[in-house]
């Protein structure tokens, strides 16, 4: 017997259209992707502050935060990475239905997984933000010491070292951070994305 036969989703009285009418904006998922140390979390945080000050209801789903709780049972194998992104997309979908602009900051190295996330939440709701920073600059930053550990063989399957990062071919927003301050990158992001938000 298929246990899913007994799962019947509840139909809530308050719909997304009601939240959009009340809040005055359409929720979107801003999916920040890039190497570890590229500046995803920093840029997402700065942009969330801007959005919040503009009157948007927002929430950031950050890689380490989510792996500390919801996805603490996952390792960094390819299978677990895929499951990590699948769960994040499902959580983001719930947040979108609640009327919130969601920002995610995950390496999410595989194109297929990012595409599945896009399809899950709806193409019109998904904005892929590629935080494009060269590997050598990410290694220079290495604020968590992860690249040094990966180079020493202490962290297997580390993206950019012994596991690939599949850069987006046509991201919705492309931010090259080399030689730029956070403020400069943020202004570039705002200019590229504000027309995509309603």
N, C-alpha and C positions, 0 to 999 in steps of 0.2 A: 504494500500500500504506500502510495506517495504521500508523505506528510504534508506536502505543499497544498494538497487538496483541502486541508483544514485551515489554511491561512486566508482570511478574508479581510482585505484592507478596509479600515474605517473611513467613511466619507465625512470629512469635517464640514461644519456649517460655514466657517469662515474660509473663503477661497483666496488664492493668490491675487486675483483681480481686485478683491476687497482691500487687500493690504496695499496694492499699488495705488489704488484710489486714495487711501488714507495717508500713506507716506509720501506720495508725490513723485516716486521714481520706480523704475523697473530694476529688480535685483539682477546682478550679473555675477559670474564667476571669473575672477582674474587669476589665471593660472601662471604663476611665475616659475620659470624653469631655467636651469643653468647649473654650472659646476659648483661644487662645494667651495665657498669663499668668493663666489662671483658677486655677491651683494644682494641676493634675492630677498633675504629676510630684512635687511636694512632698508632696501628700496620699498618693499611691501609695507613696512612699518611707517616709513615717511609718507607714502601715498595714502595709507589708511588715515593718518592724522589729517591730511589735506581733505580727504573725503568726509571725515567726521566733522570737520570745521565747516564744510559745505552743506551739512545737514543730512548726510547719508547715514543709514544704519549699517554698520560694518562689523566684520569679524575676520581675524586672521587664523588660518589653520597652518601652523608651522611644523616643519619636519620633525625636529627633535622633541617638540612638545607633544605631538601626536604619538610618536614612538615611545614616549615615556608612559603613556597610558593606554589609549585605545588599541594601539598596535604594538604593545610591548612584547607580544608573543612572537613577533616576526624577526628574522635575522636579515642579512643583506644578500642572500642568494637571489638569483634572477626570479625564482618563483615567489619568494617573499616580497621582493620589490614590486612585482606585479600586483600581488594581493594588497600591499600597502596602498598603492595608487587606487586600486578598485574601491577599497574602503573609504578612502578620502573622497573620492568622487561621489560615493553614496551619501556620505555625511554632508558634503557641499550641496548636494541636491536637496536635502532636507532644509538646510539653511536658506537656500534660494526660495523654497516654497514658503518659508516664514517671512519672506520679503527683505532679506538681508543681502547686501553686497559682500560677497565672500572673496577673500584673497588667500591663495595658497602659496606657500613657499617650500617647494620640494624639488630635489634634483630631477626627479622623474625622467630618467635617462632614455627611456625607450619611446619612440614615436608611436608605436602601436598602443601603448598604455595611455598616452595623452589623447590619442584619437578616440579611444574608448570612453575616456572621461568626457570629452566633448560631446560624443553621441549620447551618453547617459543623461547629461544635464540639458541637452538641446543645443544645437549648433549656434542658435541665435543668442544663447545665454553665456557662451564660453568665449573668453578673450585670452588668447595665449600671449604671454609676455616673456620674450626671450632676453634674459639678462646675460649678454654676451661679453664674457671676460676671458682673455687668454689664460691657458693653464698656468703659464709661468707666473702671471700676476696673482692668480689664486694661490699658488704655492708660496709666493712671497708673503702674502697676507697670512695664511695658515694660522689664524688666531686660535684655533682649537688644537693645533699640532697634529692634525689628522694626516696630512700629506706626508709629513716626516715619518709617521708610524707606518703608513702604507708603503713608502719607499723602503722601509726597513723590514717589510714583510710581516708586520704585526697586525695589519688590517687587510684581510683578503677581500677580493671583489670590490675594490675601491674605484669609484667612477673617475675616469681620467687617467688612472694608473694601470690597473689590470682588468678593468671593466669599462666598456665603451659608453660614451655619451653621444646619443644621436641628436644632433642639433636640429631644430625645426627648419624646414625648407622655406616655408612662408608663414612666419609667425604674424599674428595680428598686430603686435607691437614689438619692435626690435630696438633694444637699448644697448649700445656699446659703451661700457663703463671705463675703459682704459683712458687714463689721463684726465678723468672728469671727477669733480667733487660729487658728493651725494646730492647736493642742491641742484647741480647742473643736470644730473641724471633724472632727478625728480621733475624738474621743469620740462625736460624732454618727454618724459612719460606723460605728464599732464597734458601737454600739447598734442600728443599722439592719441590719447585715449578719451579726452573729455567729450569728443563728438560721438563716442560709442556709448556713452552713458545718457540715459534719459530720465 
